[in-house]
Amino acid sequence: MQGVEIVSDYFLCDKNGTRLLSMNVHHIHGPYTAELHTHHELELCCVPSGHGLYDIGSQRYDIAPGDIFLFNNTEPHGLILPDSDTLENMVIHFNPSFLWNSLSNDMDYNFLLVFFERSKSFSHRLDRTNPATERIFRLICDMGQEFEEKNLCYELLIKIKLQTIFTEIIRHYDYVDIKKPVHPLSEGDISQLNKVLEYIDSHLDSEIRLAQLADIAHVSPAYFSTLFKRFNGQSPVEYIVHKRVQRAVEYIRTTGKSLTDIAMSCGFNNSTNFYKAFRKVTGHTPAYYRRQNDPLL
């Protein structure tokens, strides 16, 4: 059978129920093509078995067992499985705030450097010959085991393992531009950004202005835009569009609402803008996505 089978679907949420991290295990049966798409989250994935191709903009990587890939939240990427084989893909999506939000110390932003401050030698596929790649692969598998067993404090261990992964990358791969100055979030910045993120989540069905968000953060619109993108990887406008499309995907999956009603309830003021944004983010039209109900790979 061609297509995608979701074998496991795990996630962690904050106290308000907002999903901060998800982990899915996909079995992909070829021939199969996932069109170019983006996520509002950052992505880390590993391949326990199978072969295929990843298209990332103008770059193409072959996929082999043991490979690990990284995508930020603005990079269009798609997976191609040309043959009748099956590929297993363990995919982690997480919000940047999952790493910088809770410990509130100067190290937190460093974990995101491989997404936001890359060097010229960066590769979306971790170097297969680097011994750290195998260690990172095991850490990802360990995260899956923590999700399965859900022993005491498993949420904390998942976060620690994710932080360990990015520590390994910073230490053992020349993928980060360490010459760029790093300005970690202050406790005040964290508090204000959290208020902004909560406001966006609760007002996706309404018009959201940059000036409103800047007022919540008590800074100028120009500084707010810079601050927001530095720690979330997207401009405020990009983030809002991605969140609206994400909510639309949830409604398509879980409700029988018409696509027009879904567009309006997700803050799109007309169907044209909705279809344009949806296709840019997911690689498909809303109608196709409703018929296929495919995950984004």
C-alpha positions as CSV (number, residue, x, y, z in Angstrom):
1,M,0.0,0.0,0.0
2,Q,1.4,3.4,-1.0
3,G,1.5,6.3,1.4
4,V,2.3,7.0,5.0
5,E,1.4,4.9,8.0
6,I,1.8,6.6,11.4
7,V,3.1,3.9,13.7
8,S,3.6,6.1,16.8
9,D,2.3,9.6,17.7
10,Y,3.7,11.2,20.9
11,F,3.7,14.8,22.2
12,L,4.5,17.0,25.1
13,C,2.3,20.1,25.9
14,D,2.7,23.1,28.2
15,K,0.3,23.8,31.1
16,N,-2.1,25.5,28.6
17,G,-2.3,22.5,26.4
18,T,-0.1,24.0,23.6
19,R,1.9,21.3,21.9
20,L,5.7,22.0,22.4
21,L,7.2,18.8,21.0
22,S,5.9,15.9,19.0
23,M,7.5,12.6,17.9
24,N,6.1,10.5,15.1
25,V,7.3,7.2,13.7
26,H,6.3,7.0,10.0
27,H,6.4,3.9,7.8
28,I,6.4,5.3,4.2
29,H,5.5,2.9,1.4
30,G,6.7,3.8,-2.0
31,P,6.4,5.0,-4.6
32,Y,5.6,8.2,-2.6
33,T,6.3,11.9,-2.8
34,A,5.7,14.5,-0.1
35,E,5.6,17.9,-1.8
36,L,7.8,20.8,-0.6
37,H,6.4,22.2,2.7
38,T,7.4,24.0,5.8
39,H,6.6,23.7,9.5
40,H,6.3,26.4,12.2
41,E,8.4,24.1,14.4
42,L,12.0,23.0,14.1
43,E,12.5,19.5,12.8
44,L,15.0,16.7,13.6
45,C,14.5,13.2,12.1
46,C,16.4,10.0,11.8
47,V,16.0,7.0,9.5
48,P,16.3,3.5,11.1
49,S,15.7,1.7,7.8
50,G,15.0,2.3,4.1
51,H,16.3,4.5,1.3
52,G,14.9,7.6,-0.4
53,L,15.6,11.2,-1.2
54,Y,15.1,14.5,0.7
55,D,14.6,17.7,-1.4
56,I,15.5,20.9,0.5
57,G,15.1,23.9,-1.8
58,S,17.8,23.5,-4.4
59,Q,19.6,20.7,-2.5
60,R,18.9,17.0,-2.7
61,Y,20.2,14.4,-0.2
62,D,20.0,10.7,-0.6
63,I,18.7,8.9,2.5
64,A,20.2,5.8,4.0
65,P,19.7,3.9,7.3
66,G,21.3,5.8,10.2
67,D,20.9,9.2,8.6
68,I,19.9,12.2,10.7
69,F,18.4,15.4,9.2
70,L,17.8,19.0,10.5
71,F,15.3,21.5,9.1
72,N,14.5,25.0,10.5
73,N,11.0,26.4,10.3
74,T,11.5,28.4,7.1
75,E,13.1,25.7,4.8
76,P,10.8,24.0,2.3
77,H,11.5,20.3,2.2
78,G,10.0,17.1,0.8
79,L,10.6,13.4,0.9
80,I,10.7,11.1,-2.2
81,L,10.5,7.4,-2.1
82,P,10.8,6.4,-5.7
83,D,10.6,2.6,-5.4
84,S,8.2,0.1,-3.8
85,D,10.3,0.0,-0.6
86,T,9.4,1.0,2.9
87,L,11.2,3.7,4.7
88,E,11.0,4.2,8.5
89,N,11.4,7.8,9.6
90,M,11.4,9.0,13.3
91,V,10.4,12.7,13.2
92,I,10.7,15.2,16.0
93,H,9.0,18.6,15.7
94,F,9.4,21.2,18.5
95,N,8.9,24.9,19.2
96,P,12.1,26.9,19.9
97,S,10.5,27.9,23.2
98,F,10.7,24.3,24.3
99,L,14.4,24.8,24.7
100,W,14.6,28.5,25.8
101,N,11.5,28.8,27.9
102,S,12.0,26.8,31.1
103,L,15.6,26.9,32.3
104,S,16.0,30.6,31.6
105,N,19.8,30.7,31.6
106,D,22.4,31.9,29.2
107,M,23.0,28.5,27.7
108,D,19.5,27.9,26.4
109,Y,19.8,29.8,23.2
110,N,23.0,27.9,22.3
111,F,21.0,24.8,21.6
112,L,19.2,26.6,18.7
113,L,22.4,27.9,17.0
114,V,22.4,25.0,14.4
115,F,19.0,26.3,13.2
116,F,19.5,30.0,13.4
117,E,23.3,30.7,13.2
118,R,24.7,28.2,10.7
119,S,28.2,28.2,9.3
120,K,29.1,27.8,5.6
121,S,29.9,24.1,6.1
122,F,26.4,23.3,7.5
123,S,24.7,20.2,6.1
124,H,21.0,19.3,6.6
125,R,22.2,15.6,6.8
126,L,24.6,15.1,9.6
127,D,28.0,13.8,8.5
128,R,27.7,10.0,8.2
129,T,31.4,9.5,9.1
130,N,31.3,11.5,12.3
131,P,31.2,9.2,15.4
132,A,28.8,11.7,17.1
133,T,26.1,10.9,14.5
134,E,25.7,7.4,15.9
135,R,25.4,8.7,19.4
136,I,22.8,11.2,18.3
137,F,20.9,8.5,16.6
138,R,20.8,6.5,19.8
139,L,19.6,9.6,21.7
140,I,16.7,10.0,19.4
141,C,15.8,6.3,19.8
142,D,16.0,6.8,23.6
143,M,13.5,9.7,23.4
144,G,11.1,7.4,21.6
145,Q,11.6,4.8,24.4
146,E,10.9,7.4,27.0
147,F,7.7,8.3,25.3
148,E,6.6,4.7,25.1
149,E,7.4,3.8,28.7
150,K,6.3,7.2,30.3
151,N,8.2,6.5,33.5
152,L,8.4,9.1,36.2
153,C,9.9,12.4,34.9
154,Y,10.1,11.1,31.4
155,E,9.2,14.7,30.1
156,L,12.4,16.0,31.7
157,L,14.5,13.2,30.3
158,I,13.2,13.9,26.8
159,K,14.2,17.5,27.1
160,I,17.6,16.6,28.5
161,K,18.2,14.2,25.7
162,L,17.2,16.8,23.1
163,Q,19.6,19.3,24.7
164,T,22.3,16.7,24.7
165,I,21.8,16.1,20.9
166,F,22.4,19.8,20.2
167,T,25.4,19.9,22.5
168,E,26.9,17.1,20.5
169,I,26.2,19.0,17.3
170,I,27.8,22.2,18.6
171,R,30.8,20.3,19.8
172,H,31.5,17.8,17.1
173,Y,30.3,19.4,13.8
174,D,31.4,22.6,12.1
175,Y,27.8,23.6,11.5
176,V,27.5,26.6,13.8
177,D,28.9,30.1,13.1
178,I,30.5,30.7,16.5
179,K,31.8,34.1,15.5
180,K,28.4,35.7,15.6
181,P,27.6,37.2,19.0
182,V,25.0,35.4,21.0
183,H,22.6,37.4,23.1
184,P,20.5,35.1,25.3
185,L,17.0,36.0,26.5
186,S,16.7,37.8,29.8
187,E,14.0,36.7,32.2
188,G,12.0,39.8,31.2
189,D,12.3,38.9,27.5
190,I,11.1,35.4,28.2
191,S,8.1,36.6,30.2
192,Q,7.1,39.1,27.5
193,L,7.6,36.6,24.6
194,N,5.5,34.0,26.4
195,K,2.7,36.6,26.8
196,V,2.9,37.3,23.1
197,L,2.8,33.6,22.1
198,E,-0.2,33.1,24.4
199,Y,-1.9,36.1,22.8
200,I,-1.3,34.8,19.3
201,D,-2.7,31.4,20.1
202,S,-5.9,32.8,21.6
203,H,-6.5,35.3,18.8
204,L,-5.8,33.3,15.7
205,D,-9.4,33.9,14.5
206,S,-9.0,37.7,14.8
207,E,-6.8,40.3,13.2
208,I,-3.4,40.5,14.9
209,R,-1.3,43.6,14.4
210,L,2.4,43.9,14.9
211,A,1.9,47.0,17.0
212,Q,-0.4,45.0,19.4
213,L,2.3,42.4,19.9
214,A,5.0,45.0,20.5
215,D,2.8,46.7,23.1
216,I,2.4,43.4,24.9
217,A,6.2,43.0,24.9
218,H,6.7,46.7,26.0
219,V,9.1,47.4,23.1
220,S,9.1,49.1,19.8
221,P,7.7,47.2,16.8
222,A,11.1,47.2,15.1
223,Y,12.9,45.8,18.1
224,F,10.1,43.3,18.7
225,S,10.3,41.9,15.2
226,T,14.1,41.5,15.6
227,L,13.7,39.8,19.0
228,F,10.9,37.6,17.9
229,K,12.7,36.3,14.8
230,R,16.0,35.7,16.7
231,F,14.4,33.3,19.2
232,N,11.6,31.8,17.1
233,G,13.3,31.6,13.6
234,Q,10.4,33.3,11.9
235,S,9.1,36.8,11.7
236,P,5.9,37.5,13.7
237,V,3.8,37.5,10.4
238,E,5.4,34.2,9.3
239,Y,4.7,32.6,12.7
240,I,1.1,33.7,12.7
241,V,0.4,32.4,9.2
242,H,2.0,29.0,10.1
243,K,0.0,28.8,13.3
244,R,-3.2,29.5,11.4
245,V,-2.4,26.9,8.8
246,Q,-1.6,24.4,11.6
247,R,-5.0,25.1,13.2
248,A,-6.7,24.7,9.8
249,V,-5.0,21.3,9.4
250,E,-6.3,20.3,12.9
251,Y,-9.9,21.3,11.9
252,I,-9.6,19.5,8.6
253,R,-8.6,16.3,10.4
254,T,-11.0,16.5,13.3
255,T,-14.2,18.3,12.1
256,G,-16.6,18.3,9.2
257,K,-16.6,22.1,8.8
258,S,-16.5,23.4,5.3
259,L,-13.2,24.8,4.1
260,T,-14.7,28.3,3.9
261,D,-15.7,28.1,7.6
262,I,-12.3,26.7,8.6
263,A,-10.6,29.6,6.7
264,M,-12.7,32.2,8.6
265,S,-12.3,30.5,12.0
266,C,-8.5,30.5,11.5
267,G,-8.2,34.2,10.8
268,F,-8.0,34.2,7.0
269,N,-10.2,37.0,5.7
270,N,-10.8,35.4,2.3
271,S,-10.5,32.0,0.6
272,T,-7.8,33.2,-1.7
273,N,-5.4,34.1,1.1
274,F,-6.3,30.8,2.9
275,Y,-5.6,28.6,-0.1
276,K,-2.4,30.5,-1.0
277,A,-1.0,30.3,2.6
278,F,-2.1,26.6,3.0
279,R,-0.4,25.5,-0.2
280,K,2.8,27.4,0.6
281,V,3.1,25.8,4.1
282,T,1.8,22.3,3.4
283,G,2.6,21.8,-0.3
284,H,-1.0,21.0,-1.1
285,T,-4.4,22.6,-1.3
286,P,-6.8,22.2,1.7
287,A,-9.1,20.0,-0.4
288,Y,-6.3,17.7,-1.3
289,Y,-5.2,17.5,2.3
290,R,-8.8,16.7,3.4
291,R,-8.9,13.8,0.9
292,Q,-5.5,12.4,1.6
293,N,-5.1,13.3,5.3
294,D,-1.3,12.8,5.0
295,P,1.1,13.9,7.6
296,L,3.8,16.4,6.5
297,L,7.2,14.7,6.1
